[in-house]
Amino acid sequence: MGKKGKVWLVGAGPGDPGLITQRGKEILARADVVLYDRLVNPAILLGTRSGVKFVDAGKAPRGVKMLQAEIHRQLIHYAKKGASVVRLKGGDPFVFGRGGEEAEVLAKAGIPFEVISGVTSGVAAPAYAGIPITQRGLSTEVVFRIGNRAEGSVSGRTLVGYMTVEGLDDFLRGAIELGFSRNTPAGVISSGTCQNQRVLIGTVGTLATSAKKNRIQAPAVVVVGSVVGLRKKLAWWGKRPLAGKRIVLTASNHLRKGWREVFEENGAEVWEIPMTQIEVLPPQREWIDKIHQADWLIFTSAAGVRAFPAIVGDWRKIARCNIAAVGKSTADVLRSIGLEPDWVGRGPGSKELAQGWPKWAKGKILHLTGDSGSGDMAKLFQAKGFSVESLVIYRNREARAIPVPVRKALAREGADWVVFASGTAAERFRKAIPHWRSEPKVVVIGPATVRAAQKVGWKVCAVAKEPSVAGVLSAILKKS
């Protein structure tokens, strides 16, 4: 008997990629097959491993891509073949998500399964709109409904509807029939928690007309009750400087470590799509001799810094060497591995490093770099009379292919900003997604990256003054 597979019913959350649970992320990273819904943010699929099979199991409000019976059949089919299958569902699998039906089918077929809860939009979307669905003194009970009918009593309640926008009229009429007055505060949140979230506030009597006038689109959550009035005090999502912006980071893991958190803190939805993968080369015996002969070791990238400890092993071997960093960001990475630079350039590139080189810094220079370096730095220092040698200690390899659903989503929906830290990343990203419905703005690090990006057709809107997340963030904010 072959390996027996298993199915995980995973809640992907309401839309914000950061709202999937840690357990959900861990299981997704191990999956062989992922059946995903229409409302799952494609950025979440970037957490899958290379070679995973994607199955689009999405349903549209006025059309069906895959029948529920077919979803059941595929879950059983792949599990019986021994695969680890993730059924990735928007929100929570057991809250209006038909997860219970799928679990029943799996149990009947003898397929092992596990349920991983998710954040449901009926709670998260109002929260992102600044509306608490319970509040002492206002609402001590919540009723969740799907579709266009409102049922239950009014006293001390909040009514939350998961629905299509077309059903809003009937839902609000039902609220009036329950006893809510036409003047009761009501709000609708479209694409709640996502970068394109829209919030419309009115009353039970005015909201339907206003939603049509403002072309509010599904998916949407409607909230009826006194708690809606708290939005005036509690709205927070849109106050951050990058709220509603989608930013794509294309740098390698070595460079962009910690970047996502900074952009998210400023309100952005971040998609991490590395175009490069750093491969540290095995140390060669002659490398230590070259290091011993150098008076200055120059680092122009975080990748070079992080590859260096495996080469040296013992910091005493570089006791006689001075250390220089191209800029503040690289200097910070040097400090993180226990090396204090003797000199830090103003950044962002080799030209600025050579131009600002101090007169007191004499001797032979060894540049620790990667295989995609242009060699410009060595030429610049040689022109100033220095003896310079470049030592390639890591290889800049092409990263995994962008998952097809992610590539299609970007081409269709676009992004507000794409960040390029190297010309290689700009070239590879253009090749991966050559055509966009609307081209994103581009921010780059360094003049060499500007030239490479423009050469392949990107319109560079901003240039970071230093190769760091602070430099990139500053450049984006000045143009936003």
C-alpha positions, 0 to 999 in steps of 0.5 A: 500500500502506498503512502496515504495522503491528507487534506488540511482545510486552511482558513486564509483569512479575509484578504490581508496576507498577514492575517493567515495563521502561523499554523496555516503558513507552515502547512501551506509551505509543505503542501504538494497540491493547493486548491484555492478559492477566488477570495484568497489573496494571491500573495499568500500563495508565495508561501508555497514550495517550488513545484507545488500544483495549484488548482483554481477552485474559485467561484464567482458571484454570477458564474462558477469555475468549479462545482462543489462536487468537483472540488470534493472529487479532487480533494479525494483524488489527490489525497488517495495518490498520497499527496499533502493537500491544502484546501485554502479558503477565504476567511475561516473554513467553517464560517460560511465557507462550506468547509463542513461539507468538505470535511463530511465528504473526506470523513466518508471517504476515509481521508485524514483531514485537519481544520486550521481556523482562519480570521473571518471577514465578518469580524476583521473587515469591520475592525479594519474599518474602525467598527467594533462589532461588540461594545459595552453599552451598545451591543452585547450580541452579534448575529452573522448572516449570509445572503440577503435576509436579516433575521433576529431581534434588535435589542442590543444586537449588531447585525453582520451580513456576508453578502453580494452587493446585489442583496443589500436592498433586501438585507436592509429591508429585512433589518427594518422589518426586525425593528431597526429604524431607517436612521440606524447607522449602517456600513458596508466594507468592500474587500475588507482588510485588502489593499483596495478596501473601501468603506461606505457609511450611511444609515439603514435607509440610505446605504443601499442607494449610496452603495450603488452610486459609489459602485461598491463591489463584492466581496462585501460585509454589511454591518447594522447597529449603533457600533457603526457610529464608533468608526468616527473615533476608531478608524485607523486603517487609512491613517497610515502613509502607505495604506491602500498601496501594494508594494512588491519586493524583488530583492533576495532574502539576504538583502530584504530581511526585515523590509516587509515588516517596515512597509507593513507598519506603514500600511502597505500590502507587501508581496515578496517575490525575490528575483535572485537567490544567493548561493554562497560559494565553498571557500577556496584555500587561496582566498585566505591568502588574498585576505591576508595580503589586503589592507582593506576589505570592502563590502558593497552588499549584505549578501557579501557580508553574510557569506563572509563568516563561512570563509574566514571562520576565525576573526583573528585571521583578519586582525590586520585588515581594515573594513569598509562598507558602501553605506549605512545598511551594509555597515549595520549588517557588518555589525550584526556579525560582530565586525565594526567597519573602519569607514562607511561610505555615503552610498548607494553605489560604487561610484559614491564609495570611490569618490568619497574614499578618505585620503588617509585610507591607503594600501591594497583593496580586496572587494568581496562581491558576487558573480553578477558585479559589473567590475566598475568599483575596481576600475574606479579605484584603479583610476585613483592609483589603488591596487584592487582585486575582486573576490567572488564569494557568492553566486547570484542565481535566478530564484524560483519561478513566480507561481502562475496564480500570482503572475496572473494576479499581478498582470491583471490587478497590478501593484503600486510600487515595485522595488529593485535593488539590482539590475538583474532583478529588474531584468528578470521581473520584466521577463517574468511579467512583460505585460501589465494592465497598469504598469507599477511605479518603480523605485530602485537602489543605485544608478546602475540599477536605474540604467538597467531598469530603464533599458528593459522598459521600466519607468523609474519614479524614485531612487533611494539615496541609500541601499536600505529599507529606510532609503527605499521607504523615504523615496516612496513616501516623497513620491506618494 
